[in-house]
Amino acid sequence: MSRPAADGLVHADGGPTTMVGGPSGSALADAASRRFGRLPGRHALALSLADGSWLRRDAEAAFVAASVIKLPLLVLALARAERGELDLAERVPVAADDVAGGSGVLLDLDMGLAPTWRDLLTLMIVVSDNTATNLVLARLGVAAVNRDLEALGMPATRVAGPLQVDEAKRTPAQRAGETAITSAGDVHTLLTRLDDGLLLGEAATAWARSRLVAQRFRDGVARLLDEPALVAGSKGGWLSAARHDAGVVWDASGRRLATVVVLSADHPQTRFGPDHPALLATARLARDAVGLARAL
């Protein structure tokens, strides 16, 4: 059991120190200890509730970002569009040389398609398409993305180059062993600032939310929240040693109930599937958090 201290720290038995605040902070810490206290691997958590309660566990620690890196790419692309620097209706031919491995659908389709940038952003988020992501990243530019991440409130996040490509297409940074990294705190900041309308205009904010809600991979945050009174939007990331998920949950009126970010790495089970222990723990923690928020 976790024991709240007067300084706002909760010392979880056998686990890392967790910082909490607000009226439900201790209850969040108990839920985090219950779901992740004995789970093998490294787990970083950043959660907040509608009443101002929050929890941060190793939230500044660097993790391989996996497909969670697609969240800031979405925001940066939409910001470019708002400034008139990117036409979301422009069509982008997809050539065989553009195809990336891993997740997505473009690699399985005939070449010659010309989706719009808006289509590519949808594919990047909704089915985590790596080919679409690499086209977006190339349009934005790796250096420009890294320059702009701090302005999004993500100082610990970096991109290294395109996803799931062979050696010849990798950047020098990737050849030197670098990869995209992020932290739970950075991702939480991005999601809350996006939802608060601080990063994009009203129309772009609403469209970004709609892409998260349309997410097809709902094995983490959204898994146990499928009911008419709730709306959950999320984006995950999976590698053999990583299971991440990050999302926002609203009530039917659009009021944000909770933001939940979980980054998990180094679990001994590397097999892919919806019932990975870290995904199940994330789903249960999200349900716990939303239950606390709804009890307010």
Backbone bond lengths (Angstrom), bond angles and torsions (degrees), N, CA, C in turn:
res aa  C-N    CA-C-N  psi(-1)  N-CA   C-N-CA  omega(-1)  CA-C   N-CA-C  phi
1 M - - - 1.469 - - 1.516 109.03 -
2 S 1.311 117.71 141.19 1.453 122.42 178.27 1.524 109.84 -82.70
3 R 1.340 115.70 148.10 1.463 120.16 -177.55 1.522 109.32 -121.71
4 P 1.360 117.72 111.66 1.458 119.58 179.54 1.520 111.16 -64.68
5 A 1.317 117.25 141.16 1.451 122.32 175.94 1.513 109.14 -112.42
6 A 1.316 116.65 161.32 1.452 121.46 -175.56 1.523 112.48 -63.51
7 D 1.329 116.70 -25.26 1.461 120.41 -177.78 1.522 113.34 -83.25
8 G 1.327 117.92 6.60 1.454 121.11 179.23 1.506 113.23 85.97
9 L 1.327 118.15 6.31 1.452 121.52 176.66 1.512 109.79 -98.09
10 V 1.316 114.86 144.83 1.455 120.63 173.34 1.512 107.15 -118.61
11 H 1.322 116.21 124.91 1.449 120.90 -179.01 1.526 108.15 -97.95
12 A 1.328 116.14 100.98 1.460 120.89 -177.75 1.521 109.20 -77.02
13 D 1.314 116.09 135.52 1.458 120.89 -177.04 1.520 110.20 -56.94
14 G 1.328 116.18 120.99 1.449 120.90 174.56 1.517 114.63 70.50
15 G 1.333 117.67 8.28 1.451 119.40 -176.11 1.511 111.60 -128.24
16 P 1.320 116.82 -177.17 1.461 120.71 -178.51 1.525 111.62 -72.43
17 T 1.312 115.71 159.47 1.455 120.60 177.43 1.520 110.26 -68.30
18 T 1.317 116.35 135.84 1.450 122.97 -179.40 1.518 108.72 -117.82
19 M 1.308 116.85 128.35 1.454 121.76 177.08 1.514 109.13 -93.52
20 V 1.335 116.13 135.62 1.457 120.94 -179.04 1.523 109.97 -136.25
21 G 1.313 115.46 164.82 1.449 121.15 175.46 1.507 110.41 -162.02
22 G 1.335 116.52 164.73 1.450 121.37 178.02 1.512 112.78 85.33
23 P 1.317 116.78 170.04 1.466 120.83 -173.78 1.522 114.47 -63.72
24 S 1.323 118.64 -26.50 1.459 121.08 -179.20 1.526 112.49 -105.98
25 G 1.328 116.76 12.54 1.457 119.82 -176.14 1.512 113.58 -61.49
26 S 1.332 116.97 -43.64 1.461 119.67 -179.63 1.523 111.58 -65.91
27 A 1.341 116.22 -36.74 1.468 119.72 177.85 1.524 110.53 -67.12
28 L 1.334 117.44 -37.55 1.458 120.13 175.24 1.524 111.18 -62.84
29 A 1.326 115.73 -41.45 1.467 119.50 179.61 1.522 110.95 -64.35
30 D 1.311 117.22 -39.62 1.465 119.89 177.25 1.531 110.25 -62.73
31 A 1.331 116.51 -41.89 1.461 120.01 179.37 1.528 110.45 -64.55
32 A 1.322 117.24 -42.32 1.468 120.60 178.98 1.517 111.31 -62.65
33 S 1.329 116.20 -40.86 1.465 119.93 178.62 1.520 111.00 -65.27
34 R 1.324 116.36 -39.19 1.461 121.54 -179.88 1.524 111.05 -64.47
35 R 1.330 116.95 -42.09 1.465 120.83 -174.08 1.522 113.29 -85.41
36 F 1.339 117.07 -33.55 1.462 119.55 -172.79 1.526 114.06 -120.69
37 G 1.324 118.17 -7.39 1.459 120.53 -173.16 1.524 114.03 -59.15
38 R 1.316 117.48 -33.36 1.467 121.02 -177.99 1.531 112.83 -114.42
39 L 1.300 117.27 8.47 1.457 120.08 -178.04 1.524 109.19 -81.09
40 P 1.328 118.23 129.12 1.471 120.19 179.13 1.523 111.75 -62.27
41 G 1.325 115.38 153.98 1.443 121.07 176.54 1.512 112.87 102.61
42 R 1.332 115.04 -171.00 1.464 122.51 176.99 1.525 108.60 -105.98
43 H 1.326 116.30 137.67 1.461 120.18 -176.89 1.525 109.42 -140.09
44 A 1.312 116.44 120.54 1.458 121.86 176.28 1.523 108.73 -109.85
45 L 1.327 116.27 134.76 1.456 121.52 -174.50 1.524 109.95 -128.06
46 A 1.324 116.26 142.86 1.460 122.39 170.75 1.518 107.17 -145.20
47 L 1.331 116.75 115.33 1.460 121.73 -176.73 1.515 109.51 -133.07
48 S 1.326 116.00 151.02 1.460 121.16 171.71 1.520 109.16 -146.83
49 L 1.341 115.34 152.10 1.460 122.28 -177.43 1.518 110.60 -120.80
50 A 1.326 115.62 167.97 1.457 121.82 -176.68 1.524 112.94 -63.10
51 D 1.331 118.12 -25.84 1.470 120.22 -178.61 1.524 112.69 -86.39
52 G 1.330 117.46 7.73 1.451 121.01 -179.04 1.509 114.03 90.23
53 S 1.311 117.95 -0.04 1.463 120.59 176.63 1.519 110.01 -71.12
54 W 1.330 116.19 149.35 1.462 119.91 -178.27 1.515 110.63 -152.17
55 L 1.320 114.05 160.28 1.462 122.24 176.98 1.517 107.85 -143.75
56 R 1.324 115.61 137.93 1.466 121.24 174.97 1.524 107.88 -138.19
57 R 1.314 116.23 121.25 1.460 122.50 177.92 1.530 107.73 -125.33
58 D 1.319 115.99 114.05 1.464 121.29 -177.31 1.525 111.19 50.77
59 A 1.313 116.52 35.08 1.465 120.99 -170.52 1.522 113.10 -70.45
60 E 1.325 117.96 -16.97 1.466 120.00 179.14 1.531 112.18 -97.40
61 A 1.333 117.11 -2.88 1.467 120.57 -178.01 1.527 110.53 -68.25
62 A 1.326 115.98 141.84 1.464 121.37 179.88 1.524 110.30 -81.14
63 F 1.323 116.20 133.12 1.458 124.13 176.28 1.523 108.54 -129.12
64 V 1.308 116.43 150.06 1.463 119.48 167.66 1.528 107.30 -56.75
65 A 1.321 117.08 128.34 1.467 119.91 -170.53 1.519 113.30 -74.49
66 A 1.334 117.55 -29.63 1.463 120.63 -172.39 1.542 108.29 51.14
67 S 1.315 117.96 -145.33 1.471 119.89 -172.89 1.522 114.02 -78.16
68 V 1.316 118.35 -3.22 1.462 119.97 173.06 1.528 110.58 -62.54
69 I 1.339 117.17 -22.86 1.462 120.72 178.21 1.529 111.52 -62.00
70 K 1.325 116.76 -16.75 1.462 119.91 -179.28 1.532 112.11 -71.36
71 L 1.326 117.67 -19.70 1.467 119.98 178.52 1.527 112.29 -63.69
72 P 1.339 119.86 -53.16 1.468 117.19 177.57 1.519 113.38 -65.69
73 L 1.329 118.67 -29.01 1.469 119.39 176.37 1.525 110.62 -62.81
74 L 1.320 116.93 -39.25 1.466 120.99 176.37 1.519 110.56 -58.98
75 V 1.316 116.60 -49.12 1.466 120.68 -176.87 1.527 110.75 -65.36
76 L 1.317 116.99 -43.80 1.464 119.81 -178.65 1.528 111.88 -65.27
77 A 1.328 117.27 -38.18 1.461 120.21 177.56 1.525 110.71 -65.29
78 L 1.312 117.76 -43.15 1.464 120.89 179.48 1.526 111.05 -66.53
79 A 1.321 116.84 -35.24 1.466 119.55 176.27 1.524 110.76 -65.06
80 R 1.342 116.89 -39.67 1.468 120.21 175.99 1.532 109.85 -60.53
81 A 1.324 115.97 -42.81 1.461 119.76 -179.86 1.524 110.89 -62.42
82 E 1.310 116.69 -41.24 1.465 119.55 179.39 1.527 111.52 -63.80
83 R 1.318 117.42 -31.30 1.468 121.07 179.87 1.532 111.75 -84.55
84 G 1.324 117.54 -0.07 1.454 120.95 179.77 1.510 113.83 81.17
85 E 1.337 117.01 15.36 1.464 121.28 -177.67 1.529 112.63 -97.19
86 L 1.313 117.17 -4.51 1.468 122.02 179.91 1.516 107.98 -148.17
87 D 1.315 116.50 125.17 1.460 121.83 177.77 1.522 108.09 -93.78
88 L 1.309 116.52 107.92 1.469 120.35 -176.41 1.521 112.41 -64.87
89 A 1.324 117.99 -18.89 1.471 121.45 179.05 1.520 112.60 -88.68
90 E 1.332 117.70 -6.83 1.471 120.36 179.34 1.523 110.10 -66.34
91 R 1.323 116.08 138.36 1.460 120.27 -179.62 1.519 110.63 -90.19
92 V 1.332 114.92 142.98 1.460 121.82 -173.11 1.528 108.43 -123.56
93 P 1.325 118.69 108.02 1.469 119.29 178.51 1.533 110.81 -63.15
94 V 1.315 116.30 136.33 1.467 121.97 177.59 1.526 107.66 -104.64
95 A 1.328 115.76 115.53 1.462 121.92 -179.52 1.525 110.24 -100.55
96 A 1.322 115.60 162.99 1.466 119.99 -179.90 1.522 111.47 -57.32
97 D 1.324 116.76 -33.58 1.459 120.51 -178.54 1.520 112.28 -71.18
98 D 1.330 117.29 -14.52 1.466 121.01 179.50 1.522 112.68 -83.70
99 V 1.309 117.78 -16.75 1.460 121.54 -169.48 1.522 110.99 -69.32
100 A 1.333 114.84 131.74 1.461 122.44 177.38 1.520 109.36 -113.37
101 G 1.314 115.55 156.73 1.462 119.93 177.86 1.516 111.71 -80.45
102 G 1.328 115.46 -174.09 1.456 120.49 176.98 1.516 112.55 81.89
103 S 1.316 115.92 -144.61 1.460 121.11 -170.83 1.521 112.13 -77.09
104 G 1.329 114.85 158.00 1.452 121.24 177.12 1.511 112.93 123.52
105 V 1.334 115.18 -179.95 1.463 121.27 -178.44 1.523 112.70 -119.97
106 L 1.322 118.29 -21.50 1.462 119.35 -175.70 1.520 112.17 -61.73
107 L 1.320 117.07 -32.28 1.470 119.45 -179.77 1.526 112.19 -67.05
108 D 1.317 118.39 -16.91 1.462 122.16 -179.14 1.523 113.33 -99.72
109 L 1.326 117.12 -0.32 1.458 120.93 -176.27 1.521 110.90 -104.54
110 D 1.334 116.35 160.37 1.462 120.87 176.08 1.519 110.19 -62.72
111 M 1.323 115.62 142.48 1.453 119.94 177.25 1.532 110.13 -71.73
112 G 1.324 115.34 160.67 1.458 120.93 -178.95 1.511 113.03 106.02
113 L 1.334 117.24 -7.15 1.458 119.65 175.37 1.519 109.44 -63.53
114 A 1.333 115.72 152.78 1.467 120.60 177.49 1.526 109.11 -135.92
115 P 1.333 117.18 72.28 1.463 119.98 177.54 1.523 111.00 -67.39
116 T 1.298 116.67 159.15 1.462 120.32 173.86 1.529 109.73 -78.59
117 W 1.340 115.88 166.29 1.472 118.45 173.60 1.525 110.20 -60.14
118 R 1.329 116.51 -35.18 1.473 119.07 177.11 1.526 110.70 -62.67
119 D 1.326 116.57 -41.54 1.465 120.12 176.16 1.530 111.06 -60.67
120 L 1.328 116.19 -43.92 1.461 120.09 -177.63 1.526 111.02 -64.40
121 L 1.329 117.14 -38.65 1.467 119.82 176.69 1.532 110.61 -64.51
122 T 1.325 116.14 -39.85 1.463 119.61 176.85 1.527 110.73 -61.87
123 L 1.324 117.29 -48.11 1.460 120.65 179.39 1.529 111.18 -61.79
124 M 1.319 116.93 -38.58 1.456 121.45 -179.39 1.519 111.69 -60.38
125 I 1.330 117.35 -38.38 1.459 121.05 -177.05 1.523 111.75 -92.45
126 V 1.320 116.93 -48.70 1.472 120.64 -168.85 1.522 112.20 -71.48
127 V 1.342 117.36 -39.23 1.470 119.22 177.43 1.525 111.45 -121.98
128 S 1.333 116.74 12.90 1.465 123.07 175.23 1.527 112.23 55.86
129 D 1.320 116.24 43.32 1.461 121.19 -173.97 1.531 110.61 -71.74
130 N 1.337 116.66 121.12 1.459 120.87 -177.93 1.525 112.96 -74.39
131 T 1.325 116.93 -33.87 1.466 119.04 176.60 1.529 110.19 -63.32
132 A 1.321 116.25 -46.93 1.470 120.32 176.87 1.522 110.77 -59.41
133 T 1.320 116.43 -42.26 1.468 120.77 -179.91 1.514 111.48 -60.42
134 N 1.325 116.63 -45.20 1.461 119.64 -177.80 1.527 111.97 -66.12
135 L 1.325 117.26 -34.88 1.456 120.06 175.53 1.531 110.57 -64.84
136 V 1.331 116.04 -42.33 1.468 120.31 177.77 1.527 110.30 -64.43
137 L 1.327 116.43 -45.59 1.461 119.98 -179.18 1.529 111.33 -62.31
138 A 1.320 116.98 -41.24 1.464 119.94 178.51 1.527 111.05 -63.38
139 R 1.323 116.32 -37.49 1.470 120.13 178.56 1.523 111.17 -67.81
140 L 1.317 117.47 -39.41 1.461 121.14 -179.80 1.522 111.72 -76.13
141 G 1.338 116.07 -39.67 1.454 121.63 -176.75 1.515 111.68 93.54
142 V 1.325 116.42 129.09 1.463 120.57 -177.86 1.520 111.14 -60.17
143 A 1.324 117.40 -46.95 1.468 120.30 -178.11 1.521 111.07 -62.99
144 A 1.334 117.54 -40.45 1.460 120.70 179.98 1.524 111.07 -66.93
145 V 1.328 116.73 -39.95 1.468 119.52 177.22 1.518 110.09 -60.54
146 N 1.315 117.42 -48.41 1.467 119.73 -179.30 1.523 111.76 -63.68
147 R 1.311 117.40 -33.03 1.469 120.69 176.22 1.526 110.91 -66.19
148 D 1.335 117.19 -37.93 1.460 121.28 -172.46 1.528 113.95 -88.47
149 L 1.328 118.00 -13.22 1.457 119.77 -176.18 1.530 112.20 -62.48
150 E 1.319 117.25 -38.01 1.463 119.22 -179.24 1.521 111.08 -64.00
151 A 1.339 117.07 -36.38 1.461 120.29 178.15 1.528 112.01 -65.35
152 L 1.324 116.40 -24.08 1.469 120.36 175.39 1.519 112.06 -78.79
153 G 1.323 117.58 -7.75 1.465 121.42 -175.04 1.504 112.51 89.59
154 M 1.356 116.18 27.12 1.459 121.17 -176.31 1.530 110.70 -125.48
155 P 1.333 118.73 63.37 1.470 120.60 -175.28 1.518 114.27 -67.68
156 A 1.341 118.14 -21.44 1.465 120.91 -178.52 1.522 112.91 -92.40
157 T 1.323 117.53 2.43 1.462 121.79 -174.41 1.518 110.25 -103.19
158 R 1.340 115.55 136.84 1.463 121.93 178.69 1.521 109.37 -142.84
159 V 1.339 115.56 149.54 1.458 120.38 169.45 1.522 107.96 -107.73
160 A 1.316 116.25 152.09 1.464 120.35 -179.42 1.519 112.70 -113.06
161 G 1.346 116.30 -28.01 1.457 119.85 -177.94 1.509 110.71 163.69
162 P 1.334 117.86 -169.30 1.459 121.69 -176.30 1.527 112.01 -65.88
163 L 1.326 114.68 156.95 1.460 121.79 -175.93 1.529 111.15 -93.32
164 Q 1.325 115.61 140.24 1.468 122.52 169.67 1.530 112.73 52.57
165 V 1.335 115.88 50.99 1.470 120.67 176.94 1.520 109.13 -120.68
166 D 1.333 115.83 163.26 1.457 118.96 -179.01 1.524 110.93 -77.79
167 E 1.316 115.51 173.98 1.457 121.86 -173.16 1.530 112.53 -55.61
168 A 1.309 117.12 -39.61 1.462 120.47 -175.35 1.528 112.68 -63.68
169 K 1.332 117.48 -26.45 1.464 121.25 -177.43 1.525 113.12 -96.72
170 R 1.322 117.07 -2.49 1.464 119.79 -178.17 1.523 111.01 -77.72
171 T 1.309 115.40 153.78 1.458 120.97 177.11 1.533 109.12 -79.99
172 P 1.341 117.47 163.83 1.465 119.43 174.79 1.523 112.80 -55.33
173 A 1.319 117.37 -37.51 1.462 120.09 178.59 1.525 110.72 -62.30
174 Q 1.324 116.79 -42.24 1.461 119.75 178.60 1.521 111.27 -66.34
175 R 1.320 117.01 -39.05 1.463 119.17 178.98 1.522 111.06 -66.12
176 A 1.330 116.37 -24.09 1.466 120.78 177.30 1.525 111.86 -84.99
177 G 1.328 116.71 2.14 1.458 120.70 175.73 1.506 115.06 101.07
178 E 1.331 118.74 3.24 1.460 120.56 -179.75 1.524 110.57 -80.38
179 T 1.328 115.00 154.27 1.456 121.59 176.28 1.516 108.22 -144.06
180 A 1.307 117.25 170.72 1.461 119.58 177.08 1.523 109.33 -65.97
181 I 1.332 116.16 137.35 1.457 121.19 178.63 1.522 109.57 -130.49
182 T 1.322 115.10 158.35 1.459 120.79 175.22 1.513 108.56 -158.55
183 S 1.316 116.44 -178.98 1.463 122.31 175.67 1.516 108.82 -134.54
184 A 1.318 116.61 157.68 1.465 120.42 178.25 1.524 110.73 -61.42
185 G 1.335 116.45 -37.80 1.457 119.67 179.22 1.513 112.23 -64.00
186 D 1.335 116.62 -41.63 1.463 120.21 178.23 1.524 111.29 -61.35
187 V 1.318 116.68 -46.05 1.466 120.40 -177.22 1.531 110.09 -65.97
188 H 1.332 116.78 -40.32 1.463 120.21 177.64 1.524 110.58 -61.67
189 T 1.323 117.19 -43.92 1.459 121.00 178.74 1.517 111.09 -60.05
190 L 1.333 116.50 -44.56 1.459 120.08 179.22 1.519 111.62 -59.65
191 L 1.324 116.96 -48.68 1.463 120.11 -176.45 1.527 111.97 -64.37
192 T 1.323 117.74 -42.72 1.467 119.50 -178.28 1.527 110.97 -70.95
193 R 1.328 117.70 -40.12 1.458 119.22 178.53 1.531 110.87 -67.39
194 L 1.327 116.84 -37.43 1.460 120.05 175.27 1.519 110.56 -61.12
195 D 1.323 117.04 -49.59 1.464 120.88 -176.85 1.521 111.69 -66.77
196 D 1.325 117.35 -29.15 1.467 121.13 178.13 1.528 112.47 -78.93
197 G 1.329 117.70 -2.17 1.452 120.71 179.09 1.510 114.03 76.64
198 L 1.321 117.37 22.71 1.465 121.40 -177.09 1.525 113.65 -91.52
199 L 1.325 117.80 -10.52 1.465 120.92 -175.76 1.521 113.53 -109.87
200 L 1.338 116.76 -27.36 1.460 121.80 -176.13 1.521 109.51 -139.67
201 G 1.321 115.89 165.06 1.450 120.26 173.72 1.526 111.64 -69.32
202 E 1.316 114.64 175.12 1.469 119.81 -173.43 1.525 112.91 -60.39
203 A 1.324 117.50 -46.98 1.462 120.10 -176.91 1.525 111.14 -66.69
204 A 1.320 117.79 -44.05 1.461 120.80 -179.62 1.523 111.27 -67.41
205 T 1.328 116.79 -36.96 1.469 120.24 177.18 1.521 110.15 -61.90
206 A 1.327 116.26 -46.04 1.467 120.00 179.96 1.523 111.00 -62.52
207 W 1.333 117.40 -39.62 1.462 119.79 -179.80 1.520 110.78 -68.27
208 A 1.323 117.75 -40.39 1.465 120.51 177.28 1.520 110.53 -61.61
209 R 1.333 117.47 -43.86 1.462 119.92 176.02 1.524 110.70 -57.72
210 S 1.326 116.12 -42.71 1.467 119.46 -176.99 1.520 111.78 -63.82
211 R 1.322 118.39 -31.52 1.468 120.89 177.44 1.530 110.29 -69.12
212 L 1.321 117.43 -38.71 1.462 120.24 177.27 1.530 110.96 -65.52
213 V 1.312 116.00 -39.74 1.472 119.92 -179.90 1.530 110.65 -68.73
214 A 1.332 117.05 -30.71 1.470 121.22 -179.99 1.526 112.88 -79.10
215 Q 1.321 117.41 -0.34 1.460 122.93 -178.94 1.530 112.03 -47.94
216 R 1.346 116.47 129.72 1.469 120.59 -179.43 1.538 112.42 -86.46
217 F 1.327 117.30 -25.96 1.468 120.37 -178.88 1.525 108.66 -95.26
218 R 1.320 115.86 98.34 1.464 121.26 -170.91 1.536 110.89 -119.02
219 D 1.323 115.67 45.05 1.464 120.60 -176.56 1.519 112.99 -92.87
220 G 1.331 118.30 -5.39 1.454 121.78 -178.40 1.506 111.65 -110.83
221 V 1.327 117.33 -108.60 1.464 122.56 -174.54 1.517 112.23 -53.17
222 A 1.321 118.64 -44.78 1.467 121.74 -172.45 1.523 113.80 -83.27
223 R 1.306 118.08 -9.69 1.464 122.73 -168.15 1.525 114.48 -54.44
224 L 1.313 118.45 -45.53 1.466 122.88 -173.66 1.521 112.04 -105.07
225 L 1.343 117.09 18.20 1.466 121.13 -174.33 1.520 111.73 -119.32
226 D 1.311 116.40 26.87 1.460 121.56 -176.57 1.521 110.13 -87.57
227 E 1.325 115.47 84.62 1.460 120.85 176.78 1.521 108.59 -148.75
228 P 1.345 117.97 154.73 1.469 120.47 -173.59 1.519 114.32 -59.00
229 A 1.319 117.80 -28.83 1.459 120.66 -176.27 1.523 113.05 -78.78
230 L 1.342 117.89 -5.43 1.456 121.69 -176.70 1.521 110.71 -127.07
231 V 1.322 115.37 147.78 1.460 122.35 172.97 1.522 106.83 -128.92
232 A 1.326 116.43 123.19 1.459 121.12 -178.38 1.519 110.20 -119.95
233 G 1.317 116.32 133.26 1.451 122.17 174.22 1.511 109.40 -124.32
234 S 1.323 117.87 139.83 1.460 118.73 -172.79 1.521 111.66 -155.02
235 K 1.329 114.24 168.16 1.471 121.95 171.81 1.513 107.70 -148.34
236 G 1.323 116.07 126.45 1.450 121.28 179.85 1.507 112.55 -107.60
237 G 1.312 114.62 178.59 1.459 121.61 175.83 1.509 109.07 -153.68
238 W 1.343 116.31 132.14 1.451 120.33 -175.45 1.510 110.88 -134.14
239 L 1.304 115.56 129.55 1.455 124.30 167.51 1.518 106.30 -131.60
240 S 1.322 117.78 174.38 1.460 118.67 -176.70 1.524 112.16 -57.02
241 A 1.334 117.14 -33.42 1.464 119.95 -177.55 1.520 112.47 -111.24
242 A 1.326 118.75 12.11 1.462 120.82 -176.78 1.522 110.65 -137.18
243 R 1.328 115.53 138.38 1.460 123.03 173.47 1.518 107.16 -136.82
244 H 1.334 116.89 101.22 1.455 122.00 -177.92 1.521 109.67 -112.42
245 D 1.325 116.35 152.28 1.456 120.00 166.96 1.524 108.19 -154.96
246 A 1.316 114.88 146.24 1.456 121.35 -177.61 1.511 108.02 -145.34
247 G 1.331 116.89 133.26 1.446 117.86 -177.96 1.506 114.34 -160.86
248 V 1.331 113.64 169.19 1.454 123.23 177.22 1.515 107.39 -122.45
249 V 1.339 115.48 141.14 1.465 121.06 179.11 1.519 108.27 -123.13
250 W 1.329 115.40 128.16 1.466 122.09 178.92 1.531 109.33 -116.34
251 D 1.336 116.61 158.13 1.457 119.12 169.22 1.526 108.50 -84.93
252 A 1.320 116.58 178.57 1.460 120.56 -173.82 1.524 112.51 -63.46
253 S 1.333 117.53 -22.15 1.459 121.09 179.54 1.525 112.39 -84.21
254 G 1.336 117.34 -7.02 1.448 121.23 -178.16 1.510 114.44 96.30
255 R 1.331 117.79 1.56 1.461 120.33 177.74 1.519 110.08 -74.95
256 R 1.334 116.44 129.35 1.464 119.81 179.79 1.522 109.85 -71.53
257 L 1.336 114.70 122.88 1.453 120.76 177.90 1.517 111.79 -91.13
258 A 1.330 116.87 -41.94 1.461 119.87 -174.36 1.517 110.44 -157.78
259 T 1.320 114.51 149.27 1.458 123.06 167.35 1.516 106.68 -119.13
260 V 1.323 116.82 128.37 1.467 121.70 -174.27 1.525 108.85 -130.43
261 V 1.325 116.00 123.45 1.458 121.80 176.48 1.519 108.56 -128.15
262 V 1.320 116.46 125.86 1.466 122.58 177.25 1.520 108.61 -131.62
263 L 1.322 116.01 121.66 1.463 121.65 171.87 1.519 107.56 -111.30
264 S 1.325 117.13 125.00 1.461 122.01 -178.33 1.521 109.71 -126.86
265 A 1.320 115.90 136.85 1.460 120.48 179.69 1.520 109.78 -146.52
266 D 1.318 115.50 161.40 1.469 123.41 172.23 1.521 113.52 66.03
267 H 1.330 117.48 23.72 1.462 119.55 171.53 1.528 108.09 -73.36
268 P 1.332 118.16 141.43 1.465 119.14 -177.29 1.523 114.52 -64.22
269 Q 1.340 117.66 -23.30 1.460 118.82 177.76 1.525 109.33 -85.84
270 T 1.310 117.23 116.68 1.462 121.79 -178.58 1.527 112.60 -106.13
271 R 1.313 117.21 -5.44 1.463 120.44 -179.21 1.525 110.13 -66.78
272 F 1.341 116.47 137.13 1.455 120.80 178.90 1.528 109.86 -79.64
273 G 1.321 115.74 148.65 1.451 121.40 178.42 1.506 110.52 158.69
274 P 1.331 117.30 159.13 1.465 121.09 -175.20 1.519 113.98 -69.43
275 D 1.339 117.86 -17.87 1.456 119.92 -175.31 1.525 112.77 -103.30
276 H 1.316 117.19 25.89 1.458 119.98 172.92 1.536 108.80 -59.45
277 P 1.330 118.73 137.38 1.471 120.42 -176.36 1.523 114.20 -55.04
278 A 1.334 118.28 -35.79 1.465 119.66 -179.83 1.522 111.43 -69.12
279 L 1.339 117.95 -36.30 1.458 120.30 176.87 1.518 111.34 -68.00
280 L 1.327 116.75 -40.45 1.457 120.09 178.05 1.524 110.72 -63.95
281 A 1.334 116.50 -41.52 1.465 120.02 178.51 1.525 110.50 -64.05
282 T 1.324 116.88 -39.77 1.461 120.83 177.86 1.520 111.11 -62.50
283 A 1.320 116.95 -45.13 1.463 121.16 179.79 1.529 110.81 -60.76
284 R 1.320 116.48 -42.50 1.468 119.79 -178.48 1.521 111.61 -70.18
285 L 1.338 116.35 -37.29 1.461 118.89 177.28 1.526 110.64 -66.57
286 A 1.334 117.83 -40.66 1.462 120.40 177.29 1.526 110.46 -61.37
287 R 1.323 117.17 -41.67 1.474 119.89 177.37 1.514 110.79 -63.61
288 D 1.321 117.04 -41.28 1.469 120.68 176.99 1.530 110.07 -59.34
289 A 1.336 116.40 -47.25 1.465 120.37 -177.18 1.512 111.41 -63.05
290 V 1.323 117.63 -45.00 1.451 120.90 -179.70 1.532 109.79 -66.24
291 G 1.331 117.49 -36.75 1.471 119.80 176.40 1.517 111.58 -60.50
292 L 1.326 116.84 -41.84 1.465 119.99 177.19 1.524 110.68 -64.76
293 A 1.341 117.16 -41.66 1.461 120.52 -179.37 1.526 111.91 -65.46
294 R 1.309 116.97 -37.09 1.467 120.17 -178.45 1.523 112.18 -74.55
295 A 1.318 116.58 -19.19 1.464 120.54 179.85 1.520 112.36 -82.35
296 L 1.330 117.19 -4.49 1.465 120.29 -177.21 1.521 111.82 -65.03
